[in-house]
Amino acid sequence: MAKTYTLQPIGEVQIDDQGFAITVDDRFRAGLNELNGFSHLNILFWCHYLDQPEYRELVISDRPYKKGPDHVGVFATRSPARPNPIALTAVPVLDLDPAAGIVRIAYIDAEPGSPVLDIKPYLPAVDRIREVSTPQWCAEWPQWYEDSATFDWGAVFHNAR
C-alpha cells in the first residue's frame, strides 16, 4: 500500500490589498476558459504549514469540538492536520481574469502561498445534497455556507485561538 503519488500545484492562494485571489500558473491558465458564469468554485489546496511528519501521523483528535466526543477520527473532521494535508473549500467568485490567471474570491480559509491543487466549478447537481444528516455534536452548526460567515466558530472548537 506504500504507493507514492506526485501532485503538482496549478497555482497558489494570494492575499493582498485587494483581498483574496487564486493565481494560476501560466501553463494552466487555459484551464480557466469558460469558467465565467460560475458563482462559486471548489478549491483543493495543500495545507503546506502542516506538512510535517508529526501532523501526517495524526488520525485521532482529542476533543476538538466543545460539544463533541472525547476522541474524533481525523476523517470526521475538516482539520488540516491529516495524513495528506489536502483541504477542500467552496468560494464565491468576485472576478475572473483568465488571461492574467487571477481568480478574485471573497474569502478562503487558506494561508497566503498555499499551493492550489485544483479548481472545480461548484455544481448544484453534484455538490448539493437535499437530505443530509450530521452527528448530534455538530447539530448547532450552520446548515448553509452563507450562514457560516456570521457563525461563532470560536464557540465550537475546544482550543479556538
N, C-alpha and C positions, 0 to 999 in steps of 0.2 A: 504494500500500500504506500510505500515511500516514493511515489512519483513526484517529479518536480515539474512545475508549470511556470512559464515565463509570461509575466504581464508587462505590457508596455503602455505607459501613460499617454493619453492623447492630448493632454493639456494640464492646466493647474488652476486652482482657486486663487483669485486675486481679491484683495480688499484695498481700495484706495479712496481718495477724497470723493469719488463719485459713487461709492458704495461697493457692492459685491459683483463679481464677474467670474465667468469661466473663460479662460483664454485657451484657445485651441491651437496646437502646433500647426505650422504651415502645411505639412504633408497630409493633415487630416481635415483641413478646412472645407474641402469639397463635400465632406460628410454632413455639413450644416445646410446644404442646399435643400430647399423645400421644408425647412423646419419652421419657417414663418407661419404664423397662424395657430401654432400650438401655444396655449396659455401657460402650460406647466410642462416641466421636464423631470424625468427621473435621472438623478446623477449618482453614479457609482464612483466613490473616491477611496483613496488609501489613507488611513489614519497614520501617517508617517511618524508622528511623535510617539506613537505606542508600538512601533515596530521593533520591539525588544524581546529577546527570548523569554524573559520572565512574564511578560504580558501575553505572549503567544501560548504559554502553558496554562493560563487561567481558564478553567472550564466551569468553576463554581464561584459565584459571588456571595459573600457573606452579607446578607440582608441589605441589598442595595436600595430597597424601597421601604419607606416607613411603615406602610400597611401591608407589606409583602411577607412572604415566608422567610424563615431564618436563612435559608440557603436557596439560591436560584441558579440554575444552569445557565451558562452564557448564551445558549441558543434560545432562552426565554427572555432575553434582554436585547436592547439595542446598543449595548455597551461597545465602544470601540476597542476595548481590550478583549481580544479573542484570538483563536488560532490563526486566522487570516484577518488582519485589521481592515476589512473592507466595510465601508458604510454605504448605505442607500438612503437617499432623501429626495423628496419631491420639492421642486422650487418653482415659484411663479416667474415667468419671463417678463422683463420690463422692456428689453430691446435686444435685437439680434443684428449683428453685422457680420455676415458670412465672409466677406472679403477680408476683413481685419481679423476674423477668428475670435470675435468677442461676443459673448452672451451675457448681457447685463441681467442680473437677477435681484429679486427683492431681498433675499437672505439665504444663507446656507450655514448649516451647523458644522463647518469645517474651518480649519486653520488656514491662514494665508500660506500659499505654497503647497497645499495638499495636492498630490497628484490625482488628476481626474482619469479614471479608467474607462468610463463610457458615459455616453449621453443617450437617453432613450426618450421618445415622446411619451407623455402621460396620456394614456388612452382609457377612457372610462369603461370601455367594453372588456378590458383585461386587467385594469388596475383598481377598479372599484367593485366591491362585493356587497350585495344588498343585505344579506343576513350574516352578521359577524358576531362571534362571541369572544369574550376575554375572561380571564380568571377574575374572581371577585376582588382580589387585592388591587386590581387596576380599574375597577368599575367606575371610579370617580374621575378618571382621566377624560380629557375631551374626546368626543366622538368624531370630530371633524377637524381637518387641518387648519381651517380658518380660526377655530377657537383656541388653537394651541398658542397663538401669539400672546394672548391675554391671560392664559392659564398660569398659575403659580407653580411652576415646575420645582421650585426650591422646596415646596411643601411635600413633594413626592419622594425625593431622593433622600436617603438616610444620611449621606455625607455630602450634602449640597454645599457648594462654596458660597 
